[in-house]
């Protein structure tokens, strides 16, 4: 990477003097060339720029190749596309973005005609699975927010497909927080075939001079006595129900803190145990089953059998416990309005005869709390965090001359409330909430286009304060935010790091955490801090990770690059292509089934069964791979059968198809007319471009017209 007076990164594929030179970014790029790398950088240190620099290196090595940049959301896709157009010396028409709203046909054309494709991962996964294009000639794939590479997320499929398809695969994973533990980070490295982990902190020598300090302030508040009283009454109901679980040894006594995870764990363990013991999970070995349990030493299912407990009753009580703890958290860490809304929800569920809610609503504790809230002024229960928030905003404006802030909160209802309260208190400030897409019919969220619009306004300075939920945590390029306020701590190190990184990018920043004493806020803050320390410990000594060392690289061969596909060809071969796509999907799933069976046949569990005298069906009939494939095809309904003769269906012609047929019939001589004249007449009827080819192709397919090199033939009229 060439530099000019060490002020800018300059490269033939970078726009001149656009990217300021940073030593640590140059050091990172040197280590990434030719190796699959996971880069862990605190938010604000320019992960996007590192990606852009590596794109220029990859395209210099393989000028005929393509680059894919993956991001989990449409706003991030839009942001990466803008960055490529801003910094790369590549024609903008060669940089494209994919989302599910673009038709498959158009995506095929765009992929073939583009140099850089920025996309959400699910779109690429769907297209590659269906054979619309492949990854053979992709010289680099960037996985942004790489910590999402887990389980069935599309990143896992794409990385494996790329690794197995491309002769010289190069993967770049970007994240600020890969995970809370060694196992989580190892899983990420395995899934992305990582050979090289690069971890930077604000304290590194080559980073220090490029960053600004972020001061973190823990702002503790004392709950009002009336809120404490309500919380005590509510928790007393929880303890009353809890006694049954402790007596039956479903939970240990005298535990310092019972969380929702305890009861979710009981429900999950019971569900898993019932399925396993009734033979519903044949793919789960006894060892895997034990590992999957939340309570391992004293299994819940054993306690249930020992005391002959009613399982449905346990599920119902677990649901009640979770509701009680959730309501307590709302009361102590949010505001009384959210608590009241939740009580109304419980009453509605009780009216629907849902037992878990009914036992709460019918209790004396519930009635006492409702009466208290009705008889007293609701403002007496207002949470002190709100006044503390106002105090911080005032201090930011008066002491730091800063009105550009983000307030993070966990709940959408709280985001709406805080937006209204801030607007009411600070009339001069322009405030907007920033939430995700709708997750239910009654919860109208913000579309991704709306999110992009809000970010743009915030960048341009037409908005002062964003009140945001978790949707604003990942990757968004929101500059000049000098203060971040957590309305409540979060127990996740990933979310803590992502949120905190919104500030301190261009000057010293401040991060405020509002913590209600003796509430869920305290363990949540400690949990996130502990997880972050563990993560840093693993990354600081990456030698303890088992990194990939089996990448056999050869030079990518571009002789196989096919000719450009025309839009006409796509329309013409539409049906054939869709049939082919279904066949490819079927073959993929068949290969997955065969692989699973093959793995099982070589497993220790299989040997145990064989040694115990178990006879397998495949042994009896001598089922080999070919027979197995044929059998699976039959199961999937893809085998050829004699089809019943279906009655002929009447063909209904589109108005535009009829118009094209009439044109040829009217203006042809001896049933023939030139293709150029035909197009001119069609244009007068406003049948042009894609519309023209689609309807002309339909007329030919149905046997009304025929096309030769330069002419159109009239074959028959429609009824």
C-alpha positions as CSV (number, residue, x, y, z in Angstrom):
1,X,0.0,0.0,0.0
2,X,1.6,3.2,-1.2
3,X,1.4,6.4,0.9
4,X,1.9,10.0,0.0
5,X,3.8,11.9,2.7
6,X,2.2,9.5,5.1
7,X,-1.0,11.5,4.9
8,X,-3.2,9.4,2.6
9,X,-3.5,5.9,1.4
10,X,-3.0,6.1,-2.3
11,X,-3.4,3.1,-4.7
12,X,-4.4,2.8,-8.4
13,X,-7.8,1.6,-7.3
14,X,-8.3,4.2,-4.6
15,X,-9.5,7.8,-5.3
16,X,-6.6,10.1,-4.7
17,X,-6.2,11.7,-1.3
18,X,-9.5,10.3,0.1
19,X,-8.4,8.0,2.9
20,X,-6.3,9.4,5.6
21,X,-3.3,7.2,6.4
22,X,-3.3,5.4,9.7
23,X,-0.3,3.2,10.7
24,X,-2.3,0.5,12.4
25,X,-4.6,0.1,9.3
26,X,-1.6,-0.3,7.1
27,X,-0.2,-2.9,9.6
28,X,-3.5,-4.8,9.5
29,X,-3.6,-4.9,5.7
30,X,-0.1,-6.3,5.5
31,X,-1.1,-9.2,7.8
32,X,-4.4,-9.9,5.9
33,X,-3.0,-10.3,2.4
34,X,-3.3,-13.9,1.3
35,X,-4.7,-15.1,4.7
36,X,-8.3,-15.5,5.9
37,X,-8.4,-13.0,8.7
38,X,-10.7,-12.0,11.6
39,X,-10.2,-8.4,12.5
40,X,-11.5,-7.3,15.9
41,X,-11.4,-3.5,16.2
42,X,-13.3,-1.3,18.7
43,X,-16.1,0.6,17.0
44,X,-14.7,3.8,15.5
45,X,-11.3,2.6,14.4
46,X,-12.3,2.2,10.8
47,X,-13.2,-1.4,10.1
48,X,-14.9,-0.3,6.9
49,X,-11.8,1.5,5.7
50,X,-9.7,-1.7,6.3
51,X,-12.2,-3.5,4.2
52,X,-11.9,-1.0,1.4
53,X,-8.1,-1.2,1.5
54,X,-8.2,-5.0,1.2
55,X,-10.7,-4.7,-1.7
56,X,-8.1,-2.6,-3.6
57,X,-5.4,-5.2,-3.0
58,X,-7.6,-8.1,-4.1
59,X,-8.6,-6.4,-7.3
60,X,-5.1,-5.5,-8.1
61,X,-4.1,-9.1,-7.8
62,X,-7.1,-10.4,-9.8
63,X,-8.4,-7.5,-12.0
64,X,-11.0,-9.8,-13.6
65,X,-12.4,-11.0,-10.3
66,X,-15.4,-9.9,-8.2
67,X,-15.7,-8.8,-4.6
68,X,-18.6,-9.6,-2.3
69,X,-19.3,-7.5,0.8
70,X,-21.9,-8.9,3.2
71,X,-23.8,-7.0,5.8
72,X,-26.7,-8.2,7.9
73,X,-29.1,-5.3,7.3
74,X,-30.2,-3.1,4.4
75,X,-29.0,0.2,6.0
76,X,-25.6,-1.4,6.4
77,X,-25.6,-2.6,2.8
78,X,-26.5,0.9,1.7
79,X,-23.7,2.3,3.8
80,X,-21.1,-0.1,2.4
81,X,-22.1,0.7,-1.1
82,X,-21.7,4.4,-0.4
83,X,-18.3,3.8,1.0
84,X,-17.2,1.9,-2.1
85,X,-18.4,4.6,-4.4
86,X,-16.7,7.3,-2.2
87,X,-13.3,5.7,-1.9
88,X,-12.7,3.3,-4.7
89,X,-11.5,4.4,-8.1
90,X,-14.1,2.1,-9.8
91,X,-17.0,3.2,-12.0
92,X,-20.2,3.4,-9.9
93,X,-22.1,1.2,-12.4
94,X,-19.7,-1.6,-11.4
95,X,-20.7,-1.3,-7.8
96,X,-24.1,-2.8,-7.0
97,X,-26.2,-3.7,-4.0
98,X,-28.5,-6.7,-3.6
99,X,-31.6,-7.1,-1.4
100,X,-34.4,-9.6,-1.5
101,X,-36.6,-6.9,-3.2
102,X,-34.5,-7.2,-6.4
103,X,-35.8,-9.9,-8.7
104,X,-33.6,-13.0,-9.2
105,X,-33.4,-12.3,-13.0
106,X,-32.1,-8.8,-12.3
107,X,-29.6,-10.1,-9.7
108,X,-28.2,-12.5,-12.2
109,X,-27.6,-9.7,-14.7
110,X,-26.2,-7.4,-12.0
111,X,-23.8,-10.1,-10.6
112,X,-22.4,-10.8,-14.1
113,X,-22.0,-7.1,-14.9
114,X,-20.6,-5.9,-11.6
115,X,-17.2,-5.8,-10.0
116,X,-18.3,-5.3,-6.4
117,X,-21.5,-6.7,-5.0
118,X,-22.8,-5.5,-1.6
119,X,-25.6,-7.7,-0.2
120,X,-27.4,-9.1,2.7
121,X,-26.2,-12.7,3.2
122,X,-29.6,-14.5,2.7
123,X,-29.9,-13.2,-0.8
124,X,-26.4,-14.5,-1.8
125,X,-27.2,-17.8,-0.1
126,X,-30.5,-18.2,-2.0
127,X,-28.9,-17.4,-5.3
128,X,-25.9,-19.7,-4.9
129,X,-28.0,-22.6,-3.7
130,X,-30.1,-22.3,-6.8
131,X,-27.1,-22.0,-9.2
132,X,-27.9,-18.5,-10.4
133,X,-24.2,-17.7,-10.1
134,X,-21.2,-19.2,-8.3
135,X,-18.3,-17.9,-6.2
136,X,-15.4,-19.3,-8.4
137,X,-14.2,-15.9,-9.5
138,X,-14.7,-14.0,-6.3
139,X,-11.3,-12.9,-5.0
140,X,-12.5,-11.6,-1.6
141,X,-15.6,-11.9,0.6
142,X,-16.0,-9.5,3.5
143,X,-18.2,-10.6,6.4
144,X,-19.2,-7.5,8.3
145,X,-20.5,-7.9,11.8
146,X,-18.8,-11.4,11.7
147,X,-20.0,-12.3,15.2
148,X,-23.3,-13.3,13.6
149,X,-21.6,-16.4,12.0
150,X,-23.3,-19.0,14.1
151,X,-25.7,-21.9,13.7
152,X,-27.8,-21.6,10.6
153,X,-27.0,-18.0,9.8
154,X,-26.3,-17.5,6.1
155,X,-22.7,-16.5,6.7
156,X,-21.9,-20.1,7.6
157,X,-23.2,-21.5,4.3
158,X,-21.6,-18.8,2.2
159,X,-18.1,-19.2,3.8
160,X,-18.2,-23.0,3.3
161,X,-19.4,-22.7,-0.3
162,X,-16.7,-20.1,-1.0
163,X,-14.0,-22.2,0.6
164,X,-15.0,-25.3,-1.4
165,X,-15.6,-23.4,-4.7
166,X,-12.9,-20.8,-5.2
167,X,-9.3,-21.8,-5.9
168,X,-7.8,-18.9,-3.9
169,X,-10.4,-17.9,-1.3
170,X,-9.8,-14.9,0.8
171,X,-12.1,-14.1,3.7
172,X,-12.2,-11.0,5.9
173,X,-14.3,-11.1,9.0
174,X,-15.0,-7.7,10.7
175,X,-16.4,-7.2,14.2
176,X,-15.9,-5.1,17.3
177,X,-16.9,-8.0,19.5
178,X,-16.6,-11.7,18.4
179,X,-18.0,-13.3,21.5
180,X,-17.9,-13.6,25.3
181,X,-15.9,-16.9,25.5
182,X,-13.2,-19.0,24.0
183,X,-15.8,-21.5,22.6
184,X,-17.8,-18.7,20.9
185,X,-14.7,-17.2,19.3
186,X,-13.4,-20.6,18.3
187,X,-16.8,-21.4,16.6
188,X,-16.6,-18.2,14.7
189,X,-13.0,-18.9,13.5
190,X,-14.0,-22.4,12.4
191,X,-17.0,-21.2,10.5
192,X,-15.0,-18.6,8.6
193,X,-11.8,-20.8,8.1
194,X,-9.8,-18.1,9.9
195,X,-6.0,-18.4,9.7
196,X,-5.2,-15.1,11.3
197,X,-6.7,-13.1,14.2
198,X,-5.9,-9.4,14.5
199,X,-7.0,-7.7,17.7
200,X,-6.5,-4.0,18.4
201,X,-7.5,-2.0,21.4
202,X,-7.4,1.7,22.2
203,X,-4.2,1.1,24.2
204,X,-2.1,-0.3,21.3
205,X,0.9,1.9,20.4
206,X,0.0,2.2,16.7
207,X,-3.6,3.1,17.6
208,X,-3.3,5.6,20.4
209,X,-2.5,8.7,18.4
210,X,-5.5,8.2,16.2
211,X,-8.2,7.9,18.8
212,X,-9.9,10.1,21.4
213,X,-10.6,9.2,25.0
214,X,-14.0,7.9,26.0
215,X,-14.9,8.7,29.6
216,X,-17.4,6.3,31.1
217,X,-19.7,7.5,33.9
218,X,-21.8,5.3,36.1
219,X,-24.8,7.3,37.1
220,X,-26.5,5.6,40.1
221,X,-30.0,6.5,41.1
222,X,-32.1,5.6,44.2
223,X,-35.6,4.2,43.6
224,X,-38.5,6.1,45.2
225,X,-39.8,4.5,48.4
226,X,-43.2,3.9,46.7
227,X,-41.6,2.0,43.9
228,X,-39.5,-0.1,46.4
229,X,-42.7,-0.9,48.3
230,X,-44.5,-2.1,45.1
231,X,-41.5,-4.1,44.1
232,X,-41.4,-5.8,47.5
233,X,-45.0,-6.8,47.3
234,X,-44.6,-8.1,43.8
235,X,-41.5,-10.1,44.7
236,X,-43.3,-11.5,47.7
237,X,-45.8,-13.1,45.2
238,X,-42.8,-14.5,43.3
239,X,-41.4,-16.0,46.5
240,X,-44.8,-17.5,47.4
241,X,-44.8,-19.4,44.1
242,X,-41.1,-20.2,44.3
243,X,-41.6,-22.2,47.6
244,X,-43.2,-25.1,45.6
245,X,-40.2,-25.3,43.2
246,X,-37.7,-25.3,46.1
247,X,-39.7,-27.9,48.1
248,X,-39.7,-30.2,45.1
249,X,-36.0,-29.6,44.6
250,X,-36.5,-28.1,41.1
251,X,-34.4,-25.2,42.2
252,X,-31.7,-24.9,44.8
253,X,-32.7,-23.0,48.1
254,X,-31.1,-19.8,49.3
255,X,-29.8,-18.9,45.8
256,X,-28.7,-15.3,45.9
257,X,-30.4,-14.4,42.6
258,X,-33.1,-16.1,40.5
259,X,-33.2,-15.0,36.9
260,X,-35.6,-15.6,34.0
261,X,-32.9,-17.9,32.6
262,X,-33.5,-20.4,35.5
263,X,-37.1,-20.9,34.5
264,X,-36.4,-20.8,30.7
265,X,-33.9,-23.5,31.5
266,X,-36.4,-25.7,33.3
267,X,-38.9,-25.3,30.4
268,X,-36.3,-26.1,27.8
269,X,-34.9,-29.1,29.7
270,X,-38.3,-30.6,30.1
271,X,-39.1,-30.1,26.5
272,X,-35.8,-31.6,25.4
273,X,-36.1,-34.5,27.9
274,X,-39.6,-35.5,26.8
275,X,-38.6,-35.4,23.1
276,X,-35.4,-37.3,23.7
277,X,-36.9,-40.0,26.0
278,X,-39.7,-40.6,23.6
279,X,-37.3,-41.1,20.7
280,X,-38.1,-37.8,18.8
281,X,-34.5,-36.8,18.5
282,X,-32.6,-39.7,17.0
283,X,-29.9,-37.3,15.8
284,X,-29.0,-36.5,19.4
285,X,-26.5,-38.8,21.1
286,X,-26.7,-39.3,24.9
287,X,-23.6,-37.1,25.3
288,X,-25.0,-34.3,23.2
289,X,-28.3,-34.5,25.0
290,X,-26.5,-34.1,28.4
291,X,-24.5,-31.2,27.0
292,X,-27.6,-29.4,25.8
293,X,-29.2,-29.4,29.3
294,X,-29.3,-26.2,31.3
295,X,-29.4,-28.1,34.7
296,X,-26.8,-30.9,34.3
297,X,-26.1,-32.4,37.7
298,X,-29.6,-32.7,39.0
299,X,-31.7,-33.2,35.9
300,X,-35.2,-31.7,36.0
301,X,-36.8,-34.7,34.4
302,X,-35.5,-36.9,37.2
303,X,-37.0,-34.6,39.9
304,X,-40.3,-34.6,38.1
305,X,-40.4,-38.4,38.0
306,X,-39.3,-38.7,41.6
307,X,-42.1,-36.5,42.9
308,X,-44.7,-37.5,40.2
309,X,-45.2,-33.9,39.3
310,X,-47.6,-32.6,36.7
311,X,-45.4,-31.4,33.8
312,X,-48.0,-29.0,32.3
313,X,-48.3,-27.4,35.7
314,X,-44.5,-26.9,35.8
315,X,-44.6,-25.2,32.4
316,X,-47.4,-23.0,33.5
317,X,-45.6,-21.9,36.7
318,X,-42.4,-21.2,34.8
319,X,-44.4,-18.9,32.6
320,X,-45.8,-17.1,35.7
321,X,-42.3,-16.8,37.1
322,X,-40.9,-15.2,33.9
323,X,-43.8,-12.8,33.9
324,X,-43.3,-11.8,37.5
325,X,-39.5,-11.2,37.0
326,X,-40.1,-9.3,33.8
327,X,-42.6,-7.0,35.4
328,X,-40.2,-6.4,38.4
329,X,-37.5,-5.5,35.9
330,X,-39.8,-3.0,34.2
331,X,-40.9,-1.4,37.5
332,X,-37.3,-1.0,38.8
333,X,-35.3,-0.2,35.7
334,X,-37.7,1.4,33.2
335,X,-40.7,3.5,34.2
336,X,-44.1,3.0,35.8
337,X,-45.9,3.4,32.5
338,X,-44.3,0.2,31.1
339,X,-45.2,-1.7,34.2
340,X,-48.8,-0.6,34.0
341,X,-49.0,-1.7,30.3
342,X,-47.6,-5.1,31.3
343,X,-50.2,-5.4,34.1
344,X,-53.0,-4.7,31.5
345,X,-51.5,-7.4,29.2
346,X,-51.6,-9.9,32.1
347,X,-55.3,-9.0,32.8
348,X,-56.1,-9.6,29.1
349,X,-54.4,-13.0,29.2
350,X,-56.3,-13.8,32.3
351,X,-59.6,-13.0,30.6
352,X,-58.5,-15.5,27.9
353,X,-58.2,-18.2,30.6
354,X,-54.4,-18.4,30.3
355,X,-53.6,-20.0,33.7
356,X,-50.1,-18.6,34.0
357,X,-51.5,-15.1,34.0
358,X,-54.7,-15.9,35.9
359,X,-52.9,-17.1,39.0
360,X,-51.0,-13.7,39.1
361,X,-54.1,-11.5,38.4
362,X,-56.3,-13.4,41.0
363,X,-53.7,-12.9,43.7
364,X,-54.1,-10.4,46.6
365,X,-50.7,-9.0,45.7
366,X,-51.9,-8.0,42.2
367,X,-55.1,-6.4,43.5
368,X,-53.2,-4.5,46.2
369,X,-50.8,-3.0,43.6
370,X,-53.6,-2.1,41.2
371,X,-55.5,-0.3,44.0
372,X,-52.4,1.6,45.1
373,X,-51.7,2.8,41.5
374,X,-55.3,3.9,41.1
375,X,-55.5,5.8,44.4
376,X,-52.2,7.6,44.2
377,X,-50.8,10.1,41.8
378,X,-49.0,8.2,39.0
379,X,-46.2,10.8,39.0
380,X,-45.2,9.7,42.4
381,X,-43.9,6.5,40.8
382,X,-42.0,8.2,38.0
383,X,-38.5,6.7,37.6
384,X,-35.6,8.9,38.8
385,X,-33.6,7.9,35.7
386,X,-35.7,10.3,33.7
387,X,-34.6,13.4,35.7
388,X,-31.0,12.1,35.7
389,X,-31.3,11.8,31.9
390,X,-32.5,15.4,31.7
391,X,-29.6,16.5,33.9
392,X,-27.0,14.8,31.6
393,X,-28.5,16.4,28.5
394,X,-28.4,19.8,30.2
395,X,-24.8,19.3,31.2
396,X,-23.8,18.2,27.7
397,X,-25.4,21.3,26.2
398,X,-24.1,23.8,28.8
399,X,-20.7,22.4,29.7
400,X,-19.7,20.8,26.4
401,X,-21.7,22.8,23.9
402,X,-22.9,19.5,22.6
403,X,-26.4,18.7,21.4
404,X,-25.5,15.6,19.3
405,X,-26.4,12.5,21.4
406,X,-27.7,9.0,21.3
407,X,-29.9,7.6,24.1
408,X,-30.1,3.8,24.1
409,X,-33.0,1.9,25.6
410,X,-34.0,-1.7,25.5
411,X,-37.8,-1.3,24.8
412,X,-39.6,0.4,22.0
413,X,-42.3,1.8,24.3
414,X,-39.6,3.4,26.4
415,X,-38.0,4.9,23.3
416,X,-41.3,6.5,22.4
417,X,-41.8,7.8,25.9
418,X,-38.3,9.2,26.2
419,X,-38.6,10.9,22.8
420,X,-41.7,12.7,23.9
421,X,-40.4,13.6,27.3
422,X,-37.1,15.1,25.9
423,X,-39.0,17.1,23.3
424,X,-41.3,18.4,26.0
425,X,-38.4,19.4,28.3
426,X,-36.0,20.7,25.6
427,X,-38.1,22.5,23.0
428,X,-35.1,23.6,21.0
429,X,-33.8,20.0,20.4
430,X,-34.9,18.0,17.4
431,X,-35.5,14.4,18.7
432,X,-36.3,11.2,16.8
433,X,-36.7,7.6,17.9
434,X,-34.7,5.0,15.9
435,X,-36.2,1.5,16.1
436,X,-36.2,-1.7,14.0
437,X,-38.7,-3.2,11.6
438,X,-42.1,-4.4,12.8
439,X,-42.0,-7.7,14.6
440,X,-45.8,-8.1,15.0
441,X,-49.1,-6.8,13.7
442,X,-49.6,-4.5,16.6
443,X,-46.0,-3.2,16.7
444,X,-45.4,-0.9,13.8
445,X,-41.7,-0.5,13.5
446,X,-39.5,1.5,11.1
447,X,-38.8,0.1,7.6
448,X,-35.1,-0.1,6.6
449,X,-35.7,2.8,4.2
450,X,-37.0,4.9,7.1
451,X,-34.0,3.9,9.1
452,X,-31.7,5.1,6.3
453,X,-33.6,8.3,6.0
454,X,-33.2,9.0,9.8
455,X,-29.4,8.3,9.7
456,X,-29.1,10.7,6.8
457,X,-30.9,13.4,8.7
458,X,-28.8,12.8,11.8
459,X,-25.6,13.0,9.7
460,X,-26.7,16.2,8.1
461,X,-27.5,17.8,11.4
462,X,-31.3,18.2,11.0
463,X,-31.7,15.9,14.1
464,X,-30.0,16.4,17.4
465,X,-30.8,13.4,19.6
466,X,-31.6,9.8,18.6
467,X,-33.5,7.6,21.1
468,X,-32.6,4.2,19.8
469,X,-33.1,0.5,20.5
470,X,-30.6,-2.2,19.6
471,X,-31.0,-1.5,15.9
472,X,-28.5,1.4,16.2
473,X,-25.8,-0.8,17.7
474,X,-24.2,-2.5,14.7
475,X,-22.0,-0.8,12.2
476,X,-23.9,2.3,11.5
477,X,-21.8,5.3,10.5
478,X,-23.1,8.0,12.7
479,X,-20.4,10.7,13.0
480,X,-19.9,13.5,15.5
481,X,-21.7,11.8,18.4
482,X,-19.9,13.0,21.5
483,X,-22.2,11.5,24.1
484,X,-23.9,8.1,24.5
485,X,-26.4,7.5,27.3
486,X,-27.5,4.0,28.3
487,X,-30.9,4.3,29.9
488,X,-30.2,0.8,31.3
489,X,-27.1,-1.4,31.2
490,X,-27.1,-4.5,28.9
491,X,-25.8,-7.9,30.0
492,X,-24.1,-8.5,26.6
493,X,-20.5,-7.6,26.0
494,X,-21.2,-7.3,22.2
495,X,-24.0,-4.8,22.8
496,X,-22.0,-2.8,25.3
497,X,-19.0,-2.5,23.0
498,X,-21.2,-1.7,20.0
499,X,-23.1,1.0,21.8
500,X,-20.1,2.6,23.5
501,X,-18.3,2.7,20.1
502,X,-20.9,5.2,18.8
503,X,-18.9,8.0,20.5
504,X,-15.4,9.3,20.7
505,X,-14.8,9.0,16.9
506,X,-13.8,12.5,16.1
507,X,-13.2,14.1,19.5
508,X,-13.3,13.0,23.2
509,X,-16.5,11.3,24.0
510,X,-18.6,10.5,27.0
511,X,-20.6,7.3,27.8
512,X,-23.2,7.5,30.6
513,X,-24.8,4.4,32.2
514,X,-27.9,5.0,34.2
515,X,-28.1,2.3,37.0
516,X,-30.9,1.9,39.5
517,X,-29.5,0.6,42.8
518,X,-30.7,-2.8,44.0
519,X,-32.2,-3.6,40.6
520,X,-31.5,-5.8,37.6
521,X,-29.3,-3.0,36.3
522,X,-26.4,-3.9,38.7
523,X,-25.9,-7.6,37.7
524,X,-26.4,-6.7,34.0
525,X,-23.6,-4.2,34.1
526,X,-21.3,-6.5,36.0
527,X,-22.1,-9.4,33.5
528,X,-21.2,-7.3,30.4
529,X,-18.0,-6.1,32.1
530,X,-16.9,-9.6,33.0
531,X,-17.7,-11.0,29.5
532,X,-15.7,-8.2,27.9
533,X,-12.7,-8.9,30.0
534,X,-12.9,-12.6,29.1
535,X,-13.2,-11.8,25.4
536,X,-10.2,-9.5,25.6
537,X,-8.2,-12.2,27.4
538,X,-8.8,-14.8,24.6
539,X,-8.1,-12.4,21.8
540,X,-4.9,-11.0,23.4
541,X,-3.5,-14.5,23.3
542,X,-4.9,-15.9,20.0
543,X,-2.4,-18.8,20.1
544,X,-4.9,-20.6,22.3
545,X,-7.3,-20.6,19.4
546,X,-7.1,-23.5,16.9
547,X,-6.9,-21.6,13.7
548,X,-7.3,-23.0,10.2
549,X,-4.1,-24.3,8.5
550,X,-5.4,-26.3,5.6
551,X,-6.1,-23.6,3.0
552,X,-4.6,-24.9,-0.3
553,X,-4.4,-21.9,-2.6
554,X,-4.0,-21.9,-6.3
555,X,-4.3,-19.1,-8.8
556,X,-7.9,-18.4,-9.8
557,X,-8.5,-19.4,-13.4
558,X,-10.6,-17.0,-15.4
559,X,-10.8,-19.0,-18.6
560,X,-14.1,-20.4,-17.4
561,X,-15.8,-17.0,-17.3
562,X,-18.9,-17.3,-19.4
563,X,-20.2,-14.8,-21.9
564,X,-22.5,-12.0,-20.6
565,X,-26.1,-13.1,-20.1
566,X,-28.6,-10.9,-21.8
567,X,-32.0,-10.0,-20.3
568,X,-33.6,-11.5,-23.4
569,X,-31.9,-14.9,-22.7
570,X,-33.1,-14.8,-19.1
571,X,-36.7,-14.2,-20.2
572,X,-36.5,-16.8,-23.0
573,X,-35.1,-19.5,-20.7
574,X,-37.1,-18.6,-17.7
575,X,-39.0,-21.9,-17.3
576,X,-35.9,-24.1,-18.0
577,X,-33.9,-22.1,-15.4
578,X,-36.5,-22.4,-12.7
579,X,-36.7,-26.2,-13.3
580,X,-33.0,-26.4,-13.1
581,X,-32.9,-24.4,-9.9
582,X,-35.4,-26.9,-8.3
583,X,-33.2,-29.8,-9.3
584,X,-30.1,-28.1,-7.9
585,X,-31.9,-27.5,-4.5
586,X,-33.0,-31.1,-4.5
587,X,-29.5,-32.4,-5.2
588,X,-28.0,-30.2,-2.5
589,X,-30.5,-31.5,0.1
590,X,-29.8,-35.1,-1.0
591,X,-26.0,-34.5,-0.6
592,X,-26.6,-33.1,2.9
593,X,-28.7,-36.2,3.8
594,X,-26.1,-38.6,2.4
595,X,-23.3,-36.7,4.3
596,X,-25.2,-36.9,7.5
597,X,-25.8,-40.7,7.1
598,X,-22.2,-41.2,6.1
599,X,-21.0,-39.3,9.2
600,X,-23.3,-41.4,11.3
601,X,-22.0,-44.6,9.7
602,X,-18.5,-43.7,10.8
603,X,-19.5,-42.6,14.3
604,X,-18.9,-44.3,17.7
605,X,-22.6,-44.4,18.2
606,X,-23.1,-46.4,15.1
607,X,-20.4,-48.9,16.2
608,X,-22.1,-49.3,19.6
609,X,-25.4,-50.1,17.9
610,X,-23.6,-52.6,15.6
611,X,-21.8,-54.2,18.5
612,X,-25.1,-54.5,20.3
613,X,-26.5,-56.6,17.4
614,X,-28.7,-53.9,15.8
615,X,-29.4,-54.6,12.2
616,X,-29.8,-51.6,9.8
617,X,-32.1,-51.5,6.8
618,X,-29.2,-50.6,4.6
619,X,-27.4,-53.8,5.5
620,X,-30.4,-56.0,4.6
621,X,-31.0,-54.5,1.1
622,X,-27.4,-53.6,0.4
623,X,-28.2,-49.9,-0.1
624,X,-25.4,-48.1,-1.8
625,X,-25.0,-44.4,-2.6
626,X,-26.8,-44.6,-6.0
627,X,-29.7,-46.6,-4.6
628,X,-29.9,-44.2,-1.6
629,X,-30.0,-41.2,-4.0
630,X,-32.8,-42.8,-6.0
631,X,-34.8,-43.6,-2.9
632,X,-34.4,-40.0,-1.6
633,X,-35.5,-38.6,-4.9
634,X,-38.6,-40.7,-4.7
635,X,-39.3,-39.4,-1.2
636,X,-38.9,-35.9,-2.4
637,X,-41.3,-36.5,-5.2
638,X,-38.8,-35.8,-8.0
639,X,-38.9,-39.3,-9.6
640,X,-40.6,-39.6,-13.0
641,X,-44.2,-41.0,-12.9
642,X,-46.8,-41.4,-15.5
643,X,-48.8,-38.2,-15.2
644,X,-52.5,-38.2,-15.5
645,X,-53.7,-36.5,-18.6
646,X,-55.0,-33.2,-17.5
647,X,-57.9,-31.5,-19.3
648,X,-56.7,-28.6,-21.5
649,X,-57.0,-25.3,-19.9
650,X,-58.2,-22.2,-21.7
651,X,-55.4,-19.8,-22.5
652,X,-56.1,-16.2,-21.4
653,X,-53.9,-13.7,-23.4
654,X,-52.6,-10.6,-21.9
655,X,-53.9,-7.4,-23.6
656,X,-50.3,-6.5,-24.7
657,X,-49.8,-10.0,-26.3
658,X,-53.0,-9.5,-28.2
659,X,-51.9,-6.1,-29.4
660,X,-48.6,-7.5,-30.7
661,X,-50.5,-10.3,-32.6
662,X,-52.8,-7.7,-34.1
663,X,-49.9,-5.5,-35.3
664,X,-48.3,-8.4,-37.2
665,X,-51.7,-9.5,-38.6
666,X,-52.6,-6.0,-39.8
667,X,-49.3,-4.7,-41.1
668,X,-47.6,-7.9,-42.4
669,X,-47.3,-8.7,-46.1
670,X,-47.9,-12.4,-46.9
671,X,-47.7,-13.0,-43.1
672,X,-44.3,-11.4,-42.7
673,X,-43.0,-8.0,-41.4
674,X,-39.6,-6.7,-40.5
675,X,-38.5,-6.8,-36.9
676,X,-37.6,-3.1,-36.9
677,X,-41.1,-2.1,-38.2
678,X,-42.7,-4.4,-35.6
679,X,-40.7,-2.7,-32.8
680,X,-41.7,0.8,-34.0
681,X,-45.4,-0.1,-34.1
682,X,-45.1,-1.7,-30.6
683,X,-43.4,1.4,-29.3
684,X,-46.4,3.5,-30.4
685,X,-48.5,1.2,-28.2
686,X,-46.1,1.9,-25.3
687,X,-44.9,-1.7,-25.4
688,X,-41.1,-1.2,-25.1
689,X,-37.9,-2.7,-23.6
690,X,-38.6,-5.5,-21.0
691,X,-42.3,-5.3,-21.5
692,X,-41.9,-5.8,-25.3
693,X,-39.6,-8.9,-25.0
694,X,-41.8,-10.5,-22.3
695,X,-45.0,-10.3,-24.3
696,X,-43.4,-11.0,-27.7
697,X,-41.8,-14.1,-26.2
698,X,-45.2,-15.2,-24.8
699,X,-46.8,-14.8,-28.2
700,X,-44.1,-16.9,-29.8
701,X,-44.2,-19.5,-27.1
702,X,-48.0,-19.9,-27.5
703,X,-47.6,-20.3,-31.3
704,X,-49.2,-17.1,-32.5
705,X,-46.0,-15.5,-33.9
706,X,-42.6,-16.7,-34.9
707,X,-39.3,-14.8,-34.9
708,X,-36.6,-15.3,-37.5
709,X,-33.3,-13.3,-37.7
710,X,-34.8,-10.1,-39.1
711,X,-38.5,-10.8,-39.5
712,X,-41.7,-11.7,-37.5
713,X,-44.1,-14.3,-39.0
714,X,-47.8,-14.4,-38.3
715,X,-48.9,-18.0,-37.6
716,X,-52.4,-17.8,-36.3
717,X,-55.0,-15.5,-34.8
718,X,-56.5,-15.7,-31.3
719,X,-60.2,-16.5,-30.8
